[in-house]
Amino acid sequence: MKILSLGYSSVDSGGPFNVEQNYINILKGKNIEVVKKIYLFKDIYKILISDRKKFIDYLNEYDLVHFHNIFSISNAIISNILFKNHIPYIISLHGNLNNWSMRQSKIKKIIFLKLFQSFISKSQAIHVLNDYEKNEISNILNFKKLRIFKLQNCLDVSQYKITKSINKEKFTILFFGRLNFKKGIYRLLDIIKLIEIK
């Protein structure tokens, strides 16, 4: 399988960039070819004027296109080309439609969603992290017309040195994340409960 990953350009984008990199590394570890690209609006504009057919041929080399950045005009334009040429694509929301996120630059995001609603509606599937995110975005997206799948973010811990020490009286947990509802404090509590039981 060959996947084209269209996402964030740098670590300055925060969590979504790291999550995208982790997904790519895991897929590559399973012998799935993943090519990462970033297209700015000016890039797409030039391509559509000069080399549209060549670009379509390039997109046809992939079995699937995975968008990691929903609020991107260039990605929305590419999604239209994909749909017209029967190339499947999926979108990872990365929390971009959560209540908190939608309050940031709200007017721009609402306008974008109105202008490019087909970007979402014509996708093969929408990736959400959990039921919490799914419930929040149900106010924005019509689930009856969409395929939604849940898959938690993965964390590549290979770069960290992890040692285990067993002490019957206490245990220590290293938690990567922010301790709030948006970032999964309930999940942490579930993990602690599981450790206590086992």
C-alpha positions in Angstrom: 0.0 0.0 0.0 1.2 3.5 -0.8 -0.1 6.5 1.1 0.3 10.2 0.5 0.3 12.1 3.8 -0.6 15.8 3.5 -0.1 17.6 6.8 1.8 20.1 8.9 5.0 21.6 7.8 6.9 21.8 11.1 7.0 21.1 14.8 5.7 24.7 15.3 2.3 23.3 14.5 2.5 21.5 17.9 0.9 18.2 18.7 -0.6 17.3 15.3 2.8 17.4 13.7 4.2 15.0 16.2 1.2 12.7 16.0 1.4 12.7 12.2 5.1 11.8 12.3 4.4 8.9 14.8 1.7 7.5 12.4 4.0 7.7 9.5 6.8 5.9 11.4 4.4 3.1 12.5 3.1 2.6 9.0 6.5 2.5 7.5 7.5 -0.1 10.2 4.7 -2.3 8.8 6.1 -2.0 5.2 3.5 0.6 4.1 5.0 3.2 1.9 4.2 6.7 3.1 5.2 9.9 1.3 4.8 13.2 3.2 4.2 16.4 1.3 3.0 19.9 2.0 1.3 22.0 -0.6 0.8 25.7 -0.1 -1.9 27.5 -1.9 0.6 29.1 -4.3 2.0 25.6 -5.1 -1.5 24.3 -6.0 -2.3 27.4 -8.1 0.9 26.9 -10.2 0.2 23.2 -10.6 -3.4 23.7 -11.7 -2.3 26.2 -14.3 0.7 24.5 -15.7 0.7 20.8 -14.9 -2.8 19.6 -13.8 -2.7 16.3 -15.8 0.8 15.5 -14.4 -0.4 16.2 -10.9 -3.4 13.9 -11.3 -1.1 11.2 -12.6 1.1 11.7 -9.6 -1.9 11.4 -7.2 -3.0 8.2 -9.0 0.2 6.6 -7.9 -1.2 6.4 -4.3 -3.8 4.0 -2.9 -4.9 6.6 -0.3 -4.4 10.2 0.6 -4.4 11.1 4.3 -5.0 14.8 5.2 -3.8 15.9 8.6 -4.7 19.6 8.2 -8.4 20.3 7.7 -8.3 24.1 7.6 -6.2 24.3 4.5 -7.5 25.7 1.2 -4.8 23.8 -0.8 -5.9 20.5 0.9 -9.6 21.3 0.1 -8.7 21.9 -3.6 -6.6 18.7 -3.7 -9.5 16.7 -2.2 -11.8 17.9 -5.0 -9.3 16.6 -7.6 -9.0 13.3 -5.7 -12.8 12.9 -5.6 -13.2 13.6 -9.3 -10.5 11.0 -10.1 -11.8 8.3 -7.7 -8.8 8.4 -5.4 -9.9 7.8 -1.8 -8.9 10.1 1.0 -9.4 10.3 4.7 -9.1 13.2 7.1 -7.6 13.3 10.7 -9.3 16.1 12.6 -6.6 16.4 15.3 -9.0 18.3 17.5 -9.5 21.1 14.9 -13.3 20.9 15.3 -13.5 20.6 19.0 -15.3 23.4 20.9 -12.1 25.0 22.2 -10.5 24.9 18.8 -13.6 26.3 17.0 -13.5 29.3 19.4 -10.1 30.3 18.0 -10.5 32.3 14.7 -14.2 31.2 14.8 -15.5 33.3 11.9 -12.7 32.2 9.5 -13.3 28.6 10.4 -17.1 28.8 9.9 -16.6 30.5 6.5 -14.1 27.8 5.5 -16.4 25.0 6.5 -19.2 26.6 4.5 -17.1 27.1 1.4 -15.3 23.8 1.5 -18.0 21.5 3.0 -17.4 18.9 0.2 -13.8 18.5 1.5 -15.3 16.7 4.5 -18.5 15.2 2.9 -16.7 13.5 0.1 -14.0 11.8 2.2 -13.9 8.1 2.6 -13.6 8.5 6.4 -13.1 11.0 9.2 -10.7 10.1 12.0 -11.5 11.1 15.5 -9.6 10.3 18.7 -12.4 9.1 21.0 -16.0 9.4 21.9 -15.4 12.8 23.5 -14.2 14.3 20.3 -16.9 12.6 18.3 -19.6 14.0 20.6 -18.2 17.5 20.4 -18.0 17.6 16.6 -21.5 16.2 16.2 -22.7 19.8 16.5 -20.7 20.7 13.3 -20.7 17.6 11.1 -23.6 15.5 10.0 -22.6 12.0 11.0 -25.4 10.3 9.0 -23.5 11.1 5.8 -20.0 10.4 7.0 -17.9 7.3 8.0 -16.3 8.0 11.3 -13.6 5.9 12.9 -12.0 6.2 16.3 -8.2 5.7 16.8 -6.2 7.1 19.6 -3.0 9.0 19.0 0.1 7.0 19.4 3.3 8.1 21.2 6.7 6.9 20.0 8.6 6.3 23.3 11.6 4.8 21.6 13.6 8.0 22.1 13.1 7.8 25.9 14.9 5.5 28.3 12.3 3.6 30.2 13.2 1.5 33.3 10.8 -0.6 35.4 11.2 -0.9 39.1 8.9 -3.0 41.2 7.9 -1.8 44.7 4.9 -3.4 46.3 3.9 -0.3 48.3 3.9 2.2 45.5 4.1 2.7 41.7 5.1 5.7 39.6 3.5 6.7 36.3 5.1 8.9 33.7 2.2 10.7 31.9 2.9 12.5 28.6 0.2 15.2 28.3 -1.7 17.9 30.0 -3.9 17.1 32.9 -7.2 18.3 31.6 -10.4 16.9 30.1 -9.4 17.8 26.6 -6.1 15.9 26.9 -7.5 12.7 28.5 -7.3 12.9 32.3 -10.0 10.3 32.4 -7.8 7.9 30.4 -5.0 8.4 33.0 -7.4 7.5 35.8 -8.5 4.4 33.9 -4.9 3.3 33.6 -4.2 3.9 37.3 -7.3 1.8 38.2 -6.1 -1.0 35.8 -2.6 -1.0 37.5 -4.2 -1.2 40.9 -6.4 -4.2 39.9 -3.5 -6.1 38.3 
